[in-house]
Amino acid sequence: MGHKTFDRGIHPSYYKELTSSMRVETAALPKTVIIPLQQHAGAPCQPLVKKGDAVQEGQKIGDVQAFVSAPVHSSINGKVKDVDLAEHPNGSRVLSVIIDGDGTSREWKAGGAPMDTSALTPEFIRDTIRDAGIVGMGGAAFPTSVKLAPPKGKAIDTVLLNGCECEPFLTADHRIMIEETDKVVWGLRALMKATGAANGLIGVEENKPDAVEALKKAAGGHSDIRIIVTETKYPQGAEKMLIKAALNRKVPTGRLPLDVGVVVNNVGTAAAIFEAINHKKPLIERIVTVSGNGIKEPKNLKVRIGTTFEEVINQCGGLAGDAEMEVLNGGPMMGVAQTTLTVPVLKGTSGITVLTAASIKPLKYDPCIRCASCVEVCPMALMPYRLGDYGRTARVAEFKDWAGLSCIECGCCAYVCPSKRPLLQWIRVGKLRVRIEAARAKK
Amino acid sequence: MTDKTTENTETKAASAAGPKAEKLIVSSSPHFLNTESVPKIMHTVVMALFPAVAASVYFFGFRALLLVLVCVASCMLSEYWMQKIRKKPVTVYDGSAIITGMLLALTLPPSFPVFGAFLGSFFAIVVGKQLFGGLGFNIFNPALLGRAFMQATYPVLITTWTSPRTVGHAVDAVSAATPLALMKFEGKLTPLMDLFVGNVAGSMGETSVIAILLGGLYLRYKGYINWKLPLGYLGSMAVVGGAFWLADPARYPSPLFHLFAGGAMLGAWFMVTDMVTSPVTPLGQWIFVVLGGAMAVIIRLLGGLPEGVMYSILFMNAFVPLLNKHTRPKVFGEIKTEQS
């Protein structure tokens, strides 16, 4: 130990060895892609193409005049088959552009050395990032350009890159840090330039020594960039937990990292920024870890956005057996279970985890025995057993009073509960009830 | 992407997307959990009580074993019977009733009547646990409540002690006073080594410090007890007992005597640490053990009874809901000036 970290949290089994040493493979060009017009937090895009239109790889096909949003681009050359509602990994149906590919692809390369970040203006960097449709690639998919435009009077002193990757199974960020180290460091410098931050930090858990080594080497020439090695602990990659570990600052309840002078971005996002500025390449593909005990050949794959889960899984040997499985968009702690495999890979899909029925949680639960495990692990210092009961029994006032809205939904409480109570599920219900009540009060 | 916030249980995929799609399971995150379970915890506690049971059999003979078996059987039967009446799932084998039976037996004098032990166990489970709603809902430690009941119903028998077989008298056990009673009523102190090993008169499982420590440390090793509960309770006893001792060493026993005599060890390692009836917040746990330990010593030295561990824990049990409510930890990032 002795590495920086936050208080509480858990040490789940990580199973990273399934894919952590596997080089990223490029997935086969998909025949059809489904590109949802909402892949990010914020306003959904309006379609810029219609059925029958020919589209080019990298062409903008959806955008909107809203501050908190990000455009979407076609990830292949082809023809628009339809613009219609389609299944989305979040469980809803979202307006999507469905494109039939013509089997061709283009190169995204620029001759010569990468640009000098100090020669770029903050406005240029921000605009390029927005135009390239870059969003947080760690999973939350918050539009990156928005983070780089803080309100007046808020100074950013530090850009913190998140390379913790604390979710079990996932190794996409790990591979990016090893295989695209220079891009990550360059992206960090661009982010520092865009925000005027004097310090750049990269937080990595100590279970990725090869990534730490590579980053240290790549950042060696920059005295203003430091690599922070954190303890391997879940949820170290949660924004607030990483800021606490790296800078010993606490983001106040209901505030954002920029309120404590920090902008946090995923390492994959930094690499995408490099490509957007140097190769003029929008965010049309990403690295996805396909893993879990329900996958025949776990892999790290570079996948075009909009490729269906089915196609991705088939390139990894398919599902292991015909038994019941759970297919997740993300890892086992925070991932969302899918009802169909026709859903597309999104900008925020860091992994596809497939778990067999035997390895997922039971549906039966016992009474709470007040063992205090959930209280001892909650990184936000909440009392999950209580919040769960308030959510389940619709005691909205108490739910709010006991800070239920501060829950970051990491799932530590449910993970450790010996009674196997679905605490996080109940807390989500509580949050939903608070929102419903607030909506009613407005009317 | 935010999670779907609906109350989903297991729902099979509705759409037939591919040949395999009908076999998808959908549940809410987190999707995999650790391997702990209530029966696993309870059975580990049962294991941890074996050294104390073995010591009681060694010192007090077959009768000790008989009382343990009677109490465990009575607790399990009562649990089964009450769960049937309440039309609840029968969870007799989860181990919690076995713990209550074992703990209750260990607090009894070896000569205690079998029927009394049966009745006390019945009371512990029915009134102490099931009437509150069963496991997880009881306010008081069921075993201690059962013992308090017997203290009221069998006031003489429950304070009639025999010396252990290992104290070289005749074959028949003779009636003897406990170290705490000797201290309180006769001003005699028992050697610490006898207390540590358990070679003294007293409740069956309370006499051997070393047997209880073995079990307690095993539980700590397994991660099922928070170190601050037993150590805080014993520490508080030592500090308060030590204050009396420093004030008047001739009249009051040393802190070590307090820790090694009577039910201090069994209470600290197995009753204060009862998950259901102890607080969940760090501050609440400190208040619980510090006041509990202090009260045990005060009852011992100033009260009418020679032993105060049982009542100190029962008394503090009553405050647990209040402690949980008013000692909530400060939420990460909570702003100090904010009124909650």
Contacts between the chains, C-beta under 8 A, distances in Angstrom:
chain1	res1	chain2	res2	distance
A	7	B	332	7.9
A	10	B	34	7.9
A	12	B	32	7.7
A	12	B	34	7.1
A	39	B	1	7.8
A	41	B	2	7.7
A	87	B	15	7.1
A	87	B	17	7.9
A	89	B	1	6.5
A	90	B	1	4.5
A	90	B	2	6.7
A	90	B	3	7.5
A	90	B	4	6.3
A	91	B	4	3.9
A	91	B	6	8.0
A	92	B	4	7.5
A	139	B	1	7.5
A	140	B	1	7.8
A	141	B	1	6.0
A	168	B	32	7.6
A	240	B	332	6.8
A	240	B	333	6.8
A	244	B	332	7.9
A	250	B	332	6.4
A	250	B	333	4.9
A	251	B	333	5.3
A	252	B	333	4.8
A	252	B	334	7.7
A	252	B	335	5.1
A	253	B	331	6.4
A	253	B	332	8.0
A	253	B	333	4.7
A	253	B	334	5.6
A	253	B	335	6.3
A	253	B	338	7.6
A	255	B	333	7.4
A	310	B	17	7.0
A	310	B	18	5.4
A	319	B	20	5.9
A	322	B	20	7.3
A	322	B	23	6.9
A	323	B	23	7.1
A	324	B	23	4.9
A	324	B	24	7.4
A	324	B	25	5.3
A	325	B	20	8.0
A	325	B	23	6.3
A	325	B	24	6.4
A	325	B	25	6.6
A	326	B	24	6.9
A	326	B	25	4.4
A	326	B	26	7.2
A	326	B	27	6.8
A	326	B	31	6.0
A	327	B	24	5.9
A	328	B	29	7.9
A	328	B	31	6.3
A	329	B	1	7.3
A	332	B	29	7.6
A	332	B	30	6.4
A	332	B	31	4.5
A	332	B	32	4.7
A	333	B	29	6.4
A	333	B	30	4.7
A	333	B	31	7.6
A	334	B	3	7.7
A	334	B	29	5.3
A	334	B	30	7.2
A	335	B	29	6.0
A	335	B	31	6.6
A	336	B	1	6.9
A	336	B	3	5.7
A	336	B	4	6.6
A	336	B	29	6.9
A	337	B	24	7.5
A	337	B	25	6.9
A	337	B	26	4.3
A	337	B	27	5.8
A	337	B	28	7.6
A	337	B	29	7.7
A	337	B	31	6.9
A	338	B	13	7.9
A	338	B	24	6.4
A	338	B	26	7.3
A	339	B	11	7.5
A	339	B	13	4.3
A	339	B	14	6.5
A	339	B	15	6.6
A	339	B	24	6.2
A	339	B	26	5.6
A	340	B	13	5.6
A	340	B	15	4.7
A	340	B	17	4.0
A	340	B	18	7.9
A	340	B	21	5.2
A	340	B	24	7.2
A	341	B	17	5.4
A	341	B	18	5.4
A	341	B	20	7.0
A	341	B	21	5.5
A	341	B	24	7.6
A	342	B	15	7.5
A	342	B	17	4.2
A	342	B	18	7.2
A	342	B	21	7.7
A	346	B	1	6.9
A	348	B	1	5.8
A	353	B	31	7.9
A	355	B	31	6.0
A	355	B	32	6.4
A	357	B	25	6.1
A	359	B	32	5.8
A	360	B	25	6.7
A	360	B	27	6.7
A	360	B	31	5.2
A	360	B	32	5.9
A	361	B	27	6.8
A	361	B	30	7.4
A	361	B	31	6.4
A	361	B	32	6.4
A	361	B	33	4.7
A	363	B	9	6.5
A	363	B	10	5.9
A	363	B	27	7.5
A	366	B	37	7.8
A	366	B	38	4.9
A	366	B	91	7.9
A	366	B	94	7.8
A	366	B	135	7.6
A	366	B	136	7.8
A	367	B	134	6.8
A	367	B	135	5.6
A	367	B	136	3.6
A	367	B	137	6.8
A	368	B	136	5.2
A	369	B	38	6.1
A	369	B	41	7.7
A	369	B	135	6.4
A	369	B	136	4.8
A	369	B	275	5.0
A	369	B	276	5.3
A	370	B	136	6.6
A	370	B	275	5.5
A	370	B	276	5.2
A	370	B	277	7.8
A	370	B	278	7.4
A	370	B	280	5.7
A	371	B	41	7.3
A	371	B	275	4.3
A	371	B	280	7.9
A	372	B	226	7.2
A	372	B	275	7.1
A	372	B	279	7.8
A	372	B	280	3.8
A	372	B	281	7.8
A	373	B	36	7.7
A	375	B	280	4.8
A	375	B	281	6.4
A	375	B	329	7.4
A	376	B	226	7.9
A	379	B	332	6.7
A	380	B	331	6.1
A	380	B	332	4.4
A	380	B	333	7.7
A	381	B	329	4.5
A	381	B	330	6.3
A	381	B	331	5.3
A	381	B	332	5.1
A	382	B	331	6.2
A	383	B	280	7.0
A	383	B	281	7.4
A	383	B	324	7.9
A	383	B	328	6.0
A	383	B	329	7.6
A	385	B	280	7.2
A	386	B	324	8.0
A	401	B	340	6.9
A	402	B	328	7.2
A	403	B	331	4.7
A	403	B	334	7.4
A	403	B	340	7.8
A	406	B	331	5.4
A	406	B	332	7.2
A	406	B	333	7.4
A	409	B	3	6.5
A	409	B	29	7.6
A	411	B	29	5.5
A	411	B	30	3.3
A	414	B	30	5.3
A	414	B	33	6.7
A	415	B	30	5.2
A	415	B	32	7.8
A	415	B	33	5.4
A	415	B	34	5.9
A	416	B	33	7.9
A	416	B	34	5.9
A	416	B	36	7.0
A	417	B	33	7.4
A	417	B	36	7.9
A	418	B	36	4.1
A	418	B	37	5.5
A	418	B	38	5.4
A	418	B	40	7.2
A	418	B	41	5.7
A	419	B	37	7.8
A	419	B	38	5.6
A	419	B	136	7.8
A	420	B	33	6.3
A	420	B	37	7.0
A	422	B	28	6.5
A	424	B	28	6.9
A	424	B	29	6.7
A	424	B	30	6.6
A	425	B	7	7.2
A	425	B	8	7.8
A	425	B	28	4.1
A	428	B	3	6.5
A	428	B	5	4.7
A	428	B	28	7.0
A	429	B	5	6.9
A	429	B	7	5.7
A	431	B	5	6.8
A	432	B	5	4.4
A	432	B	6	7.9
